[in-house]
Amino acid sequence: MQTNIFFHRALGLAGLLTLLSACGGAPKSSSTSGADGGPMPTSRMTLYLTVESSEPNAVVVRANINDGKLFSTSYRLDGGDSLSACFVGVCRPMLDNDSIYTPDYVARFGYQPGVDYLVSLTRLNAENAPFSLVTLPPAFTIVTPANHQQVTDGDTVVVSWMPTGAPAKVDLIYSADCAFPSGPHSFSSGTLSDDSNADGQESVSIDDIVNFVRSSSTATITRCSIDVSVRHQHTGSVDPAFDHGIALGIVSRKVSLDYIPR
């Protein structure tokens, strides 16, 4: 059953938090941005953690530490502060992605459902936060539609997958790249629906996706590449040393649709 929660110009949660972080300005030093040039207390930091498998046997552990404000500013770990991730006895340092505004710390592992992925913040001159935990839902496969199925105006596509993922939270998101006869492409992304009755299928309206692009341009769309992703999600736990945070375990699978206007 479809519960339509489509948002124009919407971003996924990770994208939204990244955008808000960018609005907050350049990152602060974790070791010198506290009182009197000392370390920022861990109790005033917020953790945003995702553990995501978007393809078989591959997991990306990604963490961002920020000040928790609406237009948040990230902390770049320095002065002996570091993040590490552990999975089935193997521990790896989480490496800075070198972003100017939103430094994320990343490690990669294999996939295994129901097993803890542990993320630890170690600090030289402030409180450690060693126990943020996330588990991943079971893997699944998108059954319909076929990848690169052609769609057009007025079409409704049934996206189905097995197994259903229950009791994990399940939602569908999209990204669209639309071309015009000339000029730049137009991009949009957002949330389509959630599988509130856990039946393993949702109906996706192509008009809902394409009409927003039409509303932002007087030119005629010539084609769109639309990616629909199904995400099964577990909520993990954030170490209590942090002020607060979010920890998500996500298994996602994607199907691409090729839009040609009538």
C-alpha positions as a Markdown table, in Angstrom:
| # | Residue | x | y | z |
|---|---|---|---|---|
| 1 | Met | 0.0 | 0.0 | 0.0 |
| 2 | Gln | 1.4 | 3.4 | -1.0 |
| 3 | Thr | 1.6 | 6.2 | 1.5 |
| 4 | Asn | 2.6 | 9.1 | -0.6 |
| 5 | Ile | 5.1 | 11.4 | 1.1 |
| 6 | Phe | 6.6 | 12.9 | -2.0 |
| 7 | Phe | 8.4 | 16.2 | -1.4 |
| 8 | His | 9.5 | 18.5 | -4.3 |
| 9 | Arg | 13.1 | 19.6 | -4.0 |
| 10 | Ala | 13.4 | 17.1 | -1.2 |
| 11 | Leu | 16.7 | 15.5 | -0.2 |
| 12 | Gly | 17.3 | 12.3 | 1.6 |
| 13 | Leu | 18.2 | 12.5 | 5.3 |
| 14 | Ala | 21.9 | 12.2 | 4.6 |
| 15 | Gly | 21.7 | 14.8 | 1.8 |
| 16 | Leu | 19.7 | 17.2 | 4.0 |
| 17 | Leu | 22.2 | 17.0 | 6.9 |
| 18 | Thr | 25.1 | 17.5 | 4.5 |
| 19 | Leu | 23.4 | 20.6 | 3.0 |
| 20 | Leu | 22.7 | 22.0 | 6.5 |
| 21 | Ser | 26.3 | 21.3 | 7.5 |
| 22 | Ala | 27.6 | 23.1 | 4.5 |
| 23 | Cys | 25.4 | 26.1 | 5.5 |
| 24 | Gly | 27.1 | 26.1 | 8.9 |
| 25 | Gly | 30.5 | 27.1 | 7.5 |
| 26 | Ala | 34.0 | 25.6 | 7.6 |
| 27 | Pro | 34.7 | 22.8 | 10.1 |
| 28 | Lys | 36.0 | 23.5 | 13.6 |
| 29 | Ser | 38.9 | 21.7 | 15.2 |
| 30 | Ser | 37.9 | 19.0 | 17.7 |
| 31 | Ser | 41.0 | 19.7 | 19.8 |
| 32 | Thr | 41.1 | 23.5 | 19.9 |
| 33 | Ser | 37.5 | 24.9 | 19.5 |
| 34 | Gly | 36.4 | 24.4 | 23.1 |
| 35 | Ala | 36.8 | 26.9 | 25.9 |
| 36 | Asp | 40.1 | 28.8 | 26.1 |
| 37 | Gly | 41.3 | 27.0 | 23.0 |
| 38 | Gly | 41.0 | 23.5 | 24.5 |
| 39 | Pro | 39.2 | 20.5 | 23.1 |
| 40 | Met | 35.5 | 20.6 | 22.4 |
| 41 | Pro | 33.8 | 18.4 | 25.0 |
| 42 | Thr | 32.3 | 15.2 | 23.6 |
| 43 | Ser | 29.1 | 16.0 | 25.5 |
| 44 | Arg | 28.6 | 19.0 | 23.2 |
| 45 | Met | 29.1 | 16.9 | 20.0 |
| 46 | Thr | 26.5 | 15.2 | 17.8 |
| 47 | Leu | 27.2 | 12.0 | 15.8 |
| 48 | Tyr | 25.5 | 11.2 | 12.5 |
| 49 | Leu | 26.4 | 7.6 | 11.6 |
| 50 | Thr | 25.3 | 5.5 | 8.7 |
| 51 | Val | 26.2 | 1.9 | 7.9 |
| 52 | Glu | 25.0 | 1.2 | 4.4 |
| 53 | Ser | 25.1 | -1.7 | 2.0 |
| 54 | Ser | 24.0 | -0.6 | -1.5 |
| 55 | Glu | 25.5 | -3.7 | -3.3 |
| 56 | Pro | 26.1 | -7.3 | -2.3 |
| 57 | Asn | 28.9 | -7.9 | 0.2 |
| 58 | Ala | 29.9 | -4.3 | 0.4 |
| 59 | Val | 29.3 | -1.9 | 3.4 |
| 60 | Val | 30.3 | 1.7 | 3.9 |
| 61 | Val | 30.5 | 3.0 | 7.4 |
| 62 | Arg | 30.3 | 6.8 | 7.4 |
| 63 | Ala | 30.4 | 9.2 | 10.3 |
| 64 | Asn | 30.1 | 12.9 | 10.7 |
| 65 | Ile | 30.6 | 14.8 | 14.0 |
| 66 | Asn | 29.0 | 18.2 | 14.3 |
| 67 | Asp | 27.6 | 20.7 | 16.8 |
| 68 | Gly | 24.0 | 19.6 | 16.4 |
| 69 | Lys | 22.6 | 22.9 | 15.4 |
| 70 | Leu | 20.1 | 23.4 | 12.6 |
| 71 | Phe | 22.8 | 24.9 | 10.4 |
| 72 | Ser | 25.4 | 22.6 | 11.9 |
| 73 | Thr | 29.1 | 23.0 | 11.7 |
| 74 | Ser | 31.2 | 19.8 | 11.5 |
| 75 | Tyr | 34.3 | 19.0 | 13.6 |
| 76 | Arg | 37.5 | 17.9 | 11.9 |
| 77 | Leu | 39.2 | 15.4 | 14.2 |
| 78 | Asp | 42.8 | 16.5 | 15.0 |
| 79 | Gly | 45.1 | 16.8 | 18.0 |
| 80 | Gly | 45.1 | 13.0 | 18.5 |
| 81 | Asp | 41.3 | 12.5 | 18.1 |
| 82 | Ser | 40.2 | 9.7 | 15.8 |
| 83 | Leu | 37.4 | 7.4 | 14.7 |
| 84 | Ser | 37.6 | 3.7 | 14.1 |
| 85 | Ala | 35.1 | 1.1 | 13.1 |
| 86 | Cys | 35.1 | -2.6 | 14.0 |
| 87 | Phe | 33.3 | -5.6 | 12.5 |
| 88 | Val | 33.6 | -9.3 | 13.5 |
| 89 | Gly | 36.9 | -8.6 | 15.2 |
| 90 | Val | 38.5 | -6.5 | 12.4 |
| 91 | Cys | 39.1 | -2.9 | 13.3 |
| 92 | Arg | 39.9 | -0.1 | 10.8 |
| 93 | Pro | 40.6 | 3.6 | 11.1 |
| 94 | Met | 37.9 | 5.8 | 9.6 |
| 95 | Leu | 39.6 | 8.1 | 7.1 |
| 96 | Asp | 38.7 | 11.7 | 6.4 |
| 97 | Asn | 37.1 | 12.3 | 3.0 |
| 98 | Asp | 38.8 | 15.7 | 2.8 |
| 99 | Ser | 35.6 | 17.7 | 2.3 |
| 100 | Ile | 36.0 | 21.4 | 2.7 |
| 101 | Tyr | 32.8 | 21.8 | 4.7 |
| 102 | Thr | 31.5 | 18.4 | 5.9 |
| 103 | Pro | 34.3 | 16.1 | 6.8 |
| 104 | Asp | 33.0 | 12.5 | 6.9 |
| 105 | Tyr | 35.0 | 9.6 | 8.2 |
| 106 | Val | 34.7 | 6.4 | 6.2 |
| 107 | Ala | 35.6 | 2.7 | 6.5 |
| 108 | Arg | 34.6 | -0.2 | 4.4 |
| 109 | Phe | 33.8 | -3.8 | 5.3 |
| 110 | Gly | 31.9 | -6.9 | 4.1 |
| 111 | Tyr | 28.2 | -7.4 | 4.6 |
| 112 | Gln | 26.6 | -9.4 | 7.4 |
| 113 | Pro | 23.1 | -8.9 | 8.7 |
| 114 | Gly | 22.3 | -8.8 | 12.4 |
| 115 | Val | 25.9 | -8.4 | 13.5 |
| 116 | Asp | 27.1 | -5.2 | 15.3 |
| 117 | Tyr | 29.2 | -2.7 | 13.4 |
| 118 | Leu | 30.9 | -0.7 | 16.2 |
| 119 | Val | 32.2 | 2.9 | 15.8 |
| 120 | Ser | 34.5 | 4.4 | 18.4 |
| 121 | Leu | 35.6 | 7.9 | 19.0 |
| 122 | Thr | 39.0 | 8.1 | 20.7 |
| 123 | Arg | 40.2 | 11.4 | 22.1 |
| 124 | Leu | 43.6 | 12.4 | 23.5 |
| 125 | Asn | 42.4 | 15.2 | 25.9 |
| 126 | Ala | 38.6 | 14.7 | 26.2 |
| 127 | Glu | 36.1 | 11.9 | 26.9 |
| 128 | Asn | 36.1 | 8.9 | 24.6 |
| 129 | Ala | 32.8 | 7.6 | 23.0 |
| 130 | Pro | 33.6 | 4.0 | 22.2 |
| 131 | Phe | 30.2 | 2.3 | 21.7 |
| 132 | Ser | 28.1 | 3.5 | 18.9 |
| 133 | Leu | 26.4 | 0.4 | 17.4 |
| 134 | Val | 24.5 | -0.4 | 14.2 |
| 135 | Thr | 23.2 | -3.7 | 12.7 |
| 136 | Leu | 22.1 | -4.2 | 9.2 |
| 137 | Pro | 18.8 | -5.7 | 7.9 |
| 138 | Pro | 18.8 | -8.8 | 5.7 |
| 139 | Ala | 19.6 | -8.4 | 2.0 |
| 140 | Phe | 16.8 | -8.3 | -0.5 |
| 141 | Thr | 16.3 | -8.2 | -4.3 |
| 142 | Ile | 14.1 | -5.9 | -6.4 |
| 143 | Val | 11.8 | -8.1 | -8.4 |
| 144 | Thr | 10.0 | -5.5 | -10.5 |
| 145 | Pro | 10.3 | -3.5 | -12.7 |
| 146 | Ala | 13.1 | -4.6 | -15.0 |
| 147 | Asn | 16.2 | -2.4 | -14.9 |
| 148 | His | 16.1 | 0.4 | -17.5 |
| 149 | Gln | 12.4 | -0.2 | -18.2 |
| 150 | Gln | 11.1 | 2.5 | -20.5 |
| 151 | Val | 8.4 | 4.8 | -18.9 |
| 152 | Thr | 6.4 | 7.8 | -20.1 |
| 153 | Asp | 3.8 | 10.3 | -18.9 |
| 154 | Gly | 0.9 | 8.8 | -17.0 |
| 155 | Asp | 2.6 | 5.6 | -16.1 |
| 156 | Thr | 2.5 | 4.1 | -12.7 |
| 157 | Val | 5.3 | 1.5 | -12.0 |
| 158 | Val | 4.9 | -1.2 | -9.3 |
| 159 | Val | 8.2 | -1.6 | -7.5 |
| 160 | Ser | 8.4 | -4.9 | -5.6 |
| 161 | Trp | 11.1 | -6.7 | -3.7 |
| 162 | Met | 11.7 | -9.9 | -1.8 |
| 163 | Pro | 11.9 | -10.5 | 1.1 |
| 164 | Thr | 9.6 | -7.7 | 2.3 |
| 165 | Gly | 12.1 | -6.5 | 5.0 |
| 166 | Ala | 9.5 | -6.5 | 7.9 |
| 167 | Pro | 9.9 | -5.4 | 10.6 |
| 168 | Ala | 12.6 | -3.0 | 9.3 |
| 169 | Lys | 11.5 | 0.5 | 8.3 |
| 170 | Val | 11.2 | 0.5 | 4.5 |
| 171 | Asp | 11.0 | 3.6 | 2.2 |
| 172 | Leu | 11.5 | 4.5 | -1.4 |
| 173 | Ile | 13.6 | 7.4 | -2.6 |
| 174 | Tyr | 14.4 | 8.7 | -6.1 |
| 175 | Ser | 16.8 | 10.7 | -8.0 |
| 176 | Ala | 16.2 | 12.1 | -11.6 |
| 177 | Asp | 18.5 | 13.5 | -14.2 |
| 178 | Cys | 16.5 | 15.2 | -17.0 |
| 179 | Ala | 17.8 | 16.5 | -20.3 |
| 180 | Phe | 16.6 | 19.3 | -22.5 |
| 181 | Pro | 17.2 | 20.1 | -26.2 |
| 182 | Ser | 19.9 | 22.5 | -25.1 |
| 183 | Gly | 21.4 | 23.8 | -21.9 |
| 184 | Pro | 22.2 | 22.1 | -18.6 |
| 185 | His | 20.5 | 19.1 | -17.2 |
| 186 | Ser | 18.0 | 19.3 | -14.3 |
| 187 | Phe | 18.3 | 17.2 | -11.2 |
| 188 | Ser | 15.8 | 16.4 | -8.5 |
| 189 | Ser | 15.6 | 13.9 | -5.6 |
| 190 | Gly | 13.2 | 13.0 | -2.8 |
| 191 | Thr | 11.2 | 10.5 | -0.9 |
| 192 | Leu | 8.4 | 8.7 | -2.7 |
| 193 | Ser | 6.6 | 6.6 | -0.1 |
| 194 | Asp | 7.0 | 4.1 | 2.7 |
| 195 | Asp | 5.9 | 0.5 | 2.8 |
| 196 | Ser | 3.6 | 1.1 | 5.8 |
| 197 | Asn | 1.8 | -2.3 | 5.5 |
| 198 | Ala | 5.0 | -4.3 | 4.8 |
| 199 | Asp | 3.7 | -6.0 | 1.7 |
| 200 | Gly | 6.9 | -5.6 | -0.3 |
| 201 | Gln | 5.6 | -3.4 | -3.0 |
| 202 | Glu | 4.8 | 0.3 | -3.8 |
| 203 | Ser | 3.3 | 2.1 | -6.7 |
| 204 | Val | 5.5 | 4.9 | -8.1 |
| 205 | Ser | 3.9 | 7.7 | -10.2 |
| 206 | Ile | 6.2 | 8.9 | -13.0 |
| 207 | Asp | 4.2 | 12.1 | -13.3 |
| 208 | Asp | 5.0 | 13.0 | -9.6 |
| 209 | Ile | 8.7 | 12.8 | -10.5 |
| 210 | Val | 8.7 | 14.5 | -13.9 |
| 211 | Asn | 6.2 | 17.2 | -13.3 |
| 212 | Phe | 8.4 | 19.0 | -10.8 |
| 213 | Val | 11.2 | 19.2 | -13.4 |
| 214 | Arg | 8.7 | 20.6 | -15.9 |
| 215 | Ser | 7.6 | 23.3 | -13.4 |
| 216 | Ser | 11.1 | 24.6 | -13.1 |
| 217 | Ser | 11.8 | 25.1 | -16.9 |
| 218 | Thr | 10.0 | 26.3 | -20.0 |
| 219 | Ala | 12.0 | 24.0 | -22.2 |
| 220 | Thr | 10.7 | 20.6 | -23.3 |
| 221 | Ile | 12.2 | 17.5 | -21.6 |
| 222 | Thr | 13.8 | 15.1 | -24.0 |
| 223 | Arg | 14.5 | 12.3 | -21.6 |
| 224 | Cys | 15.1 | 11.5 | -17.9 |
| 225 | Ser | 17.1 | 8.9 | -16.2 |
| 226 | Ile | 15.3 | 8.0 | -12.9 |
| 227 | Asp | 16.8 | 5.9 | -10.2 |
| 228 | Val | 14.4 | 4.5 | -7.6 |
| 229 | Ser | 16.0 | 3.1 | -4.5 |
| 230 | Val | 14.3 | 0.8 | -1.9 |
| 231 | Arg | 15.9 | 1.2 | 1.6 |
| 232 | His | 15.4 | -1.2 | 4.5 |
| 233 | Gln | 16.5 | 0.6 | 7.7 |
| 234 | His | 17.4 | -0.3 | 11.3 |
| 235 | Thr | 18.0 | 2.4 | 14.0 |
| 236 | Gly | 21.2 | 1.8 | 16.0 |
| 237 | Ser | 22.5 | 3.4 | 19.2 |
| 238 | Val | 24.8 | 6.4 | 19.7 |
| 239 | Asp | 27.3 | 6.3 | 22.6 |
| 240 | Pro | 25.9 | 8.3 | 25.5 |
| 241 | Ala | 29.1 | 10.4 | 25.7 |
| 242 | Phe | 27.8 | 12.4 | 22.8 |
| 243 | Asp | 25.1 | 15.1 | 23.3 |
| 244 | His | 22.9 | 13.2 | 20.9 |
| 245 | Gly | 23.0 | 11.7 | 17.4 |
| 246 | Ile | 21.6 | 9.3 | 14.8 |
| 247 | Ala | 22.8 | 5.8 | 13.9 |
| 248 | Leu | 21.2 | 4.1 | 10.9 |
| 249 | Gly | 21.8 | 0.7 | 9.4 |
| 250 | Ile | 20.6 | 0.7 | 5.8 |
| 251 | Val | 20.4 | -2.0 | 3.1 |
| 252 | Ser | 19.4 | -0.4 | -0.3 |
| 253 | Arg | 18.9 | -1.6 | -3.8 |
| 254 | Lys | 18.3 | 0.5 | -6.9 |
| 255 | Val | 16.4 | 0.1 | -10.2 |
| 256 | Ser | 16.8 | 2.6 | -13.1 |
| 257 | Leu | 13.9 | 3.8 | -15.3 |
| 258 | Asp | 14.3 | 5.4 | -18.7 |
| 259 | Tyr | 11.7 | 8.2 | -19.2 |
| 260 | Ile | 10.8 | 9.3 | -22.7 |
| 261 | Pro | 7.9 | 11.9 | -23.0 |
| 262 | Arg | 4.9 | 11.1 | -25.1 |
